[in-house]
Amino acid sequence: MKKSLPWLGWGVALVAVALSIYTAQETLETRKRLALAEANAKEAASAGETQRRDLEARLAELRSQVRDLQARVAETKKTQKTAKTPDAPVRPSAEGELEDEDGEGEPGESEAQIREKNVIRAQMGTMTDMAYKPFFDEMSFPDEVRVAAREALTEFAVRRQQRQNDAFRRGNVSAREVRADRDLAMATLRGRLQLILSADQFAQWQAYEPDSDQVLFQAILDGQLNMLASGLTAENLRLARDTMAEELARYIDRFENSDELYTLVNFNLAQSQALQDSLERLGQALDEEQLGLVQGFVDQATAMFAAMGQ
């Protein structure tokens, strides 16, 4: 799982985990029910493997689409260059890095890095829409302002995700260093948005932005709980969603302000602890049956987090 999903982070891990979660009752009173639970677990594992293969296939398809798009863009640019300056090709360096005189990719980026960046950009565009939908809906921006603001927010999310991926791969970067890079990216984002939004609009964005991660988690959890804990009442589903989102945002923020290494294991441990704390809070508000559904969700998520770190 860890090898097939190399850019997990900023809640994307939670999305991947949710693909293989199923709900189960925690308390088993007889051997017969224990055997049934074991059978269900095997079935869920098989389903999770199938879902994993489906996800890998979808990612492979997305990469293929990105490569096709890049080829079309390159061909278009080549045609345009031929009409203006015939001798301006994209040429590989001795190290196999791309040198594009039109600025396609950053200096020193390999073709594989450019492809990964494009896949991340597609993912982060979706995440940005989830995190900022309430803000955009409330503001009712003109189309051109919304497009420009979304592009700036997506670019910030891409840089944030790339920094996380780099830290995961290296394994020797502190969470505080990752957070410092995020803060620099946030300063750049603020500067861009000040040029796009009016003073009042920018002030409203500043008021909304600290809650954007929590809104993202709410959007993710809403769909997963609806699908995987469908026995929850509407009120309890909202309560579970909001409680978990709040704890996830709090734990990840605390982790990113720590001196711990920014590894996938530590990142997922923060998420696991957040879900466990959520469960304790929900235990005071839910009856045994409803709490059991949430317990099943949390148990499977925690188990998957542990498996991803192996």
Order of alpha helices (4+ residues) and beta strands (2+ residues): alpha-alpha-beta-beta-alpha-alpha-alpha-alpha-alpha-alpha-alpha-alpha
